[in-house]
């Protein structure tokens, strides 16, 4: 099911090479003047640019077809459509399984009725409507002083600095959010780009990691066990194609510490309870503790590569070699980072409304 949400329910629809992709957003607060420029800017950041990305150039011009009237949301289902204008379906075969794509699993699940072109409904193309969702969610979070920001933490084995090296400020996240290629250490941009271009020249691809921080969420949001902040975020983050791992706070490195080192000691600062360290990543018992929420995400190398690969012709049931055609990204980390911001913004908005109901006014 491409549906999620208890407070704000979303329905994602469309295929990579279909006429249109889009999203229906139910229960979005009424009376909100959407920041359309913010939506356009967010979509622009996700779009492929330069030699670092695919040459497929979708303009991502969107249309709001319901739930928006006289410049304000109405409370009815809010529906966004994005047309697909730059498809080339002849590059795809229904018979040859592309390694590490959903070709085989989709065929098995849908009895070969799936749209295989460009990955169909499994394609990263479907992250464009998610970016719209994130932009309007971020607009509401800003009214409560909450901001989400991310940076490219690594490409292959080259690493950026970490959030723990900096004072967690709104200004820091705003600077990252204004960047097409967000990094904490400006010198790393060229290093990362060179790695991506080297892989491209070798007809290969590379993956990497991102690090995300959420500032401004008060203590007390989230639930224990099944609807914990980690559970909700993980559920949504793993819905983004190519994500293979998530760690919160200190993550797997916390296993290298003694309890005395890992525990976040409490203290009082300006009449507020805070912690000396933030190894928990701002979450304890599945609930926000008021400290910045931090997590890292692992993004696999793009599955579509130009090298010859071994695979199967599923119609003839024989092993064959694949020389993949088409327009593909040598890395998607620098594009996915903006999708991660988007889905995280929606997740936090969902958690807030589950607890408080819809309290926003325009």
N, C-alpha and C positions, 0 to 999 in steps of 0.2 A: 504494500500500500504506500502511495506517495502522499500520505496525509499525516499530520501531526498536530498536537495541541489540545489542551483542555480549556484554557481561557481564550486564547486567540488561535483558532484552528486554521491550518493552511492546507491547501491542496495544490500540488505541483503537477503540471500537465505538459504534454507535447513531446516531440522527438527531435533529434539533432537535425534531420533532413526533412522533417515535416514542414507544413506551411507556417506554423506558429508554435511558440512555446509560451508558457505563462503561469500565473499563480492566482488562486482565489484565496483571499484573506477574510475569514469570518470573525465577527465580533470586534473588529478594530474600532477604537473610540470614535464617536461621531463628533462633528464640528471642528475637525482638525484641518488646517490649511497645509497641505503637504508641500514640503520644500522640493519642488521639481528639479531645481538646479542641483541640489544635493544628490538626488537620484541619478541624474545624468553624469555628474562627476564620479559617483561610485561605479557606475557602469563603465565609464571610460577607463578607470584604473584596472578593471578586470579584463578589458579587451586586449587582444594581442597587439603588441607594438614592437617594431624593430626586428632585427634578425634573431632576437632571443625567443621569439614566439612563432606560432603558425602563421602562414600567409593568408589563412581564411579571414576575411574582413567583414564581419557582421557589424553593422552600425548600431545595433541595439536600440533603435528608435521604438519607444514603448507607447502604448495607448491604454488609457484607463477607460474601461467600457461599462463599469458599474460601480456603485458605492461612492461616487464623487460627483457633486452637483453644485454649481455656483461657487466653485473654488473651495469647497469644504467636503470632508467625508460625511456620509449620511448615516452610517451605522449599518447599512445593507452590505452584503458581500462585496468586498473591494477586489475588483478583478483587473489585472494587468496583462496585456498581450504584447509579445515581442515577435515580429515576423522574422523568418529565416530567409535571407536574400542571397547568400553567397554559398550555396551548396554545390557539391560535385559528386553525385551519388554513384557515378560509374567507377569510382575508385574502390568500391566495396563489393565483395562477393558473398553470397549467402552460403556458399559451400566450404570455403576455406576458413578455418578457425584461427583467429589472431591470438597469439600467445598473450596470456595475462589480461585479456579483455573479457567481457561478459558474453561473448558470442555463444560459447557452449552452454553456459548455465542458463542464459535467456532462452535458448532453443529448447532445452530440457523443460524449463518451467512453463513456457507458453506453447509447447507442442509445435514449434516451428512457425507460429503465426506472428512472431515478433517483427518489428521493423528493424532490420539489421544495419541499415545505412548510417554510417557514422556512429554506431553504437546505440542508435535509437533513443529510448527513454533512459538508458544507462549513461548517456554521454555527459561529459562536463559542460556541454552547452546548456544544460538545465540549471547550471549555477547562476546564470544571468538573472532569472526571476528571484533567486535567493538573495542576490545583491540588492534588488529593489526592496524586498522585505526587510533587509538589514538597514537600508537607508532610512526608511520610515520608522523603524524601531529605534534607531539611534537618535532620530529627531525627538521622540518622546522621552528617551532616557536622558537626553541633555537637559530637559526641563527639571529633572530631579538631580542634576549635578553628577550624572553617571556617564563615563566615557570608556569605550573599548578601543584598544590599540594593539597592533602587532608589528613585529619585525621579522625579517628573514634571519633565522638563527644560524643556519648553515646551508651550504650547497655542497653536496658530496662530503668530503672530509675537511673542508675549510669552514671555520666558525666565526661568527660575529661575536661581539660582546654580549653580555646578558643583562636583563633588567636589574638584577641584583647589584650590578656595578654602578647604578644610577639612583638618584633620588626619585621616587615615584611621584611624578607630577602630571597634572592635566596638560601642561605645556609640552612635556615630552611626548605624550601620546598624540597631541594635536599635530606636532611636527611630523611624526611618523605617518599619521593619517593623510597628510598633505602630499606625501611622496608616492610616486609611481612604483618605486623600488625601495621600500623602507628598510633601512639598516641603522643600527646604533653607532657603528664605526664607519664613517664615510669612506674610509680607505678600502673597506671590504666590498664596496659596490663593484669596482673594477676587477677584483679577484674573483668574485662570484660570476660576473659576466664572462670573464675569460674561460672559466670552467665550463659554462653552458655552451659557449661558442665552440670550444674544443670538442665537446661531445657531439655537437651538431655536425662539425666538419668530419667527424669519424662515423657519421651516420648512426649515432647512438644517443642516449639520453641520460640525465642525472636527476636525482631526487634531492631531498634536503629536509630541513625542519623549520618550523616557525615558533615564535614565543609570543604569547598573548597576555595582556594585563587588563584587568577591569578595575577602575578606580571609582569610588563614590557609592558603592553598594553598602548600605547599612547592615549591621548585624541582624540575624534572625530570619533570613530568607532561605528557602529550601526545606526539605523534609528528610527525616532519617530513612535509610534503606532505599526503597525503589524510586523515589522522586527526589533524591539528593541532588545537590547542584552538580556533582560529578556525574551522576546518572543522566540527568537531562542534557548536560553539555556533551557528554560522550555519545549519547543517542543521536544528537543532531550533527555533531562533528563527523561521526563515522558515516553519515549519509552523504557527505561530500566525496565524490569519486577521487580515488588515489590516496586517501588517508589510511594509514596502516597502524598507527599507534598514538596514544595520548598519555601524558604524565602530568600530574598536578603538583605544584610547588616544587619541592626538591626532587620529586619523582623517584626513579629507580636509584638515584644516588643516595637516597635516604637510608638504603639498606647497608651502606658502608659506615654509617654512624652508630655510636652508642645512643641509647635513649636520652642520656644526659646532654648529648650534643643535638639530637634531633628535636627534642621538645621545645616548643615556643613559649618562653617565659612571659607571663603577664606583668604589666606595669601600668601606671597611671600617667597620662600625658594630657595636660589641659582638660582635666576632669573627664577624660575618656579612657576606657580600658583598651590598651593596645598590646602587641606582643613585640618582644625585643628582636626576634627573628621571624621569618615567615616561611619556614620549611613546609608548613601545611598548605601553603598557597591560598591563604585567606578562607579556608574551609575546614571546619571541624564538625564531626558527626553529620556530615552532609549539608551543613548549614553555614551561611556566611558569618564570619566573626568581625567584619568591619575592616579588616586589612585588605590590601589589594589582592584580588584573585589572579593567580598566574597559572599558566599551563603551557606545555609544549606539544606540538603535533608533528608526527613523522609523515612525510609525503613521499611516495615511491617514485622511482624514475618513470617517466612517461612510457606507457606500454608500446606505443606506436614508434618503431624505429626503422631505419633504412637498411640495416644489416640483414643478410639472409638468415632466416630462422626455420627450425624444424617444426612442423605442425601436422594437421590431419585434414584431408578432404573428407568431410563427414558424409557427403552423398555417396562417394565411391568407397568409403571406409578404407582408405589407404593413406599411408604416411607420405607427405610431400614437403617441399621446401617453399617458403613464402618470401617473396621480395615485395614488401609492402609499398603501395603507392599512396598518394594523398598528401595532405598538408597537415603537418603535425608539429607539436611543440617539443624542442629538445629538453625543456624543463618547464614545469607548470608551477613551481614553488612561488615565483614572483607574481603569478596571477591568483593562485589559490589563497595567498595571504589575505587578499581583500574579501574573498568569500568567507574565510574564517572569521574575520571581523563582523561580517554580515550575520552569519548564523548565530554567533555569540551574542550579538545585540538582541536578536529575536529571542534567544533562550532566556536572557536576563529579563526582558520585558514580560515574557510568559510567566516567569517565576514571580515577578512583582505583582502582576494582575491576579495570579492564583491566590495570593495572600491578601491583597488590598481591594481587589475589584478595579473597575475603571474609574480613576479619579482625575484624569487629565482634563484640562480645559485649554482651549486654543489661546 
